[in-house]
């Protein structure tokens, strides 16, 4: 099975029935994946590894930075 980026959306239509939208890693743009692994938003390590594997599969060079939490205490 292909790797999922996030859970599938199931939307109920007016006339009855459902439409399912899948979010696969291979369907995401390269720019979006790079922003995801370097973004300010916190992503789970498992999702980050999935994105890095997809970029490796596409043979895209990347540089990702580790997110360091900011603290209010200057002594730390």
N, C-alpha and C positions, 0 to 999 in steps of 0.2 A: 504494500500500500504506500502511496505517497505520503510525505511528511507534512503534517498540518502546521500552520502558523498559529491559528487560534481555532476555537470551536466553531462548528458550522452553525449558520443562522437558519432557523426554520420560521417562515413567515406564512401566516394564514391569509388566504385570498378571500375577497368578498363573496364570490360565487361558490365558495367551498373548495376544499383542497388546500394543499400546502406547497410552497416553493422552498427548496433547500438551496442555500448558497454556501459553498465550501471555500475555505481560505487555505490554499496549499502554499507551501514555501516556494515552490517553483513558479507560482503565479505572481509573486511579489517582485517589485522592481529592485534592481541592484542598489539604487540610491536609498530606497526605503530600508533595505536590510542594513546598509552601512549606518544610516541614522539610528536604526534600532539598537545596534550593538554599541554605538558611541553616544547614544542619546542621554539626556539628563534623566529621563524616566527610568525607573528601576525595572529591570527585566529579570526574570528568573534565570539562574545559570544554565538550566537545561535548554531554555529557549535561545539563549545566547549561543550555546554550542550548536544548536540546530541551524541558526543563521550563519555561523562561521562555516559549517560544513557545506551549506548551500553556496556560499561565496567561493569556497575551495573547488566545488564542482564546476562553477562557472569560470574558474581560473582568474578571479578578480583579486588583485592585491589589496590588502586592507591593513589598517593600523587601528587597533582598538585600545582605548584607554580604560584603566581601572577607575571606577567611581569611588571617590573617597568622601565619606560623609563629613559634612561640616559640623564642627562642635562650637558651642558658645563659650566653652571654657578655654582660655588662652594657655593654660598650663598643660593641656593634653597635646 
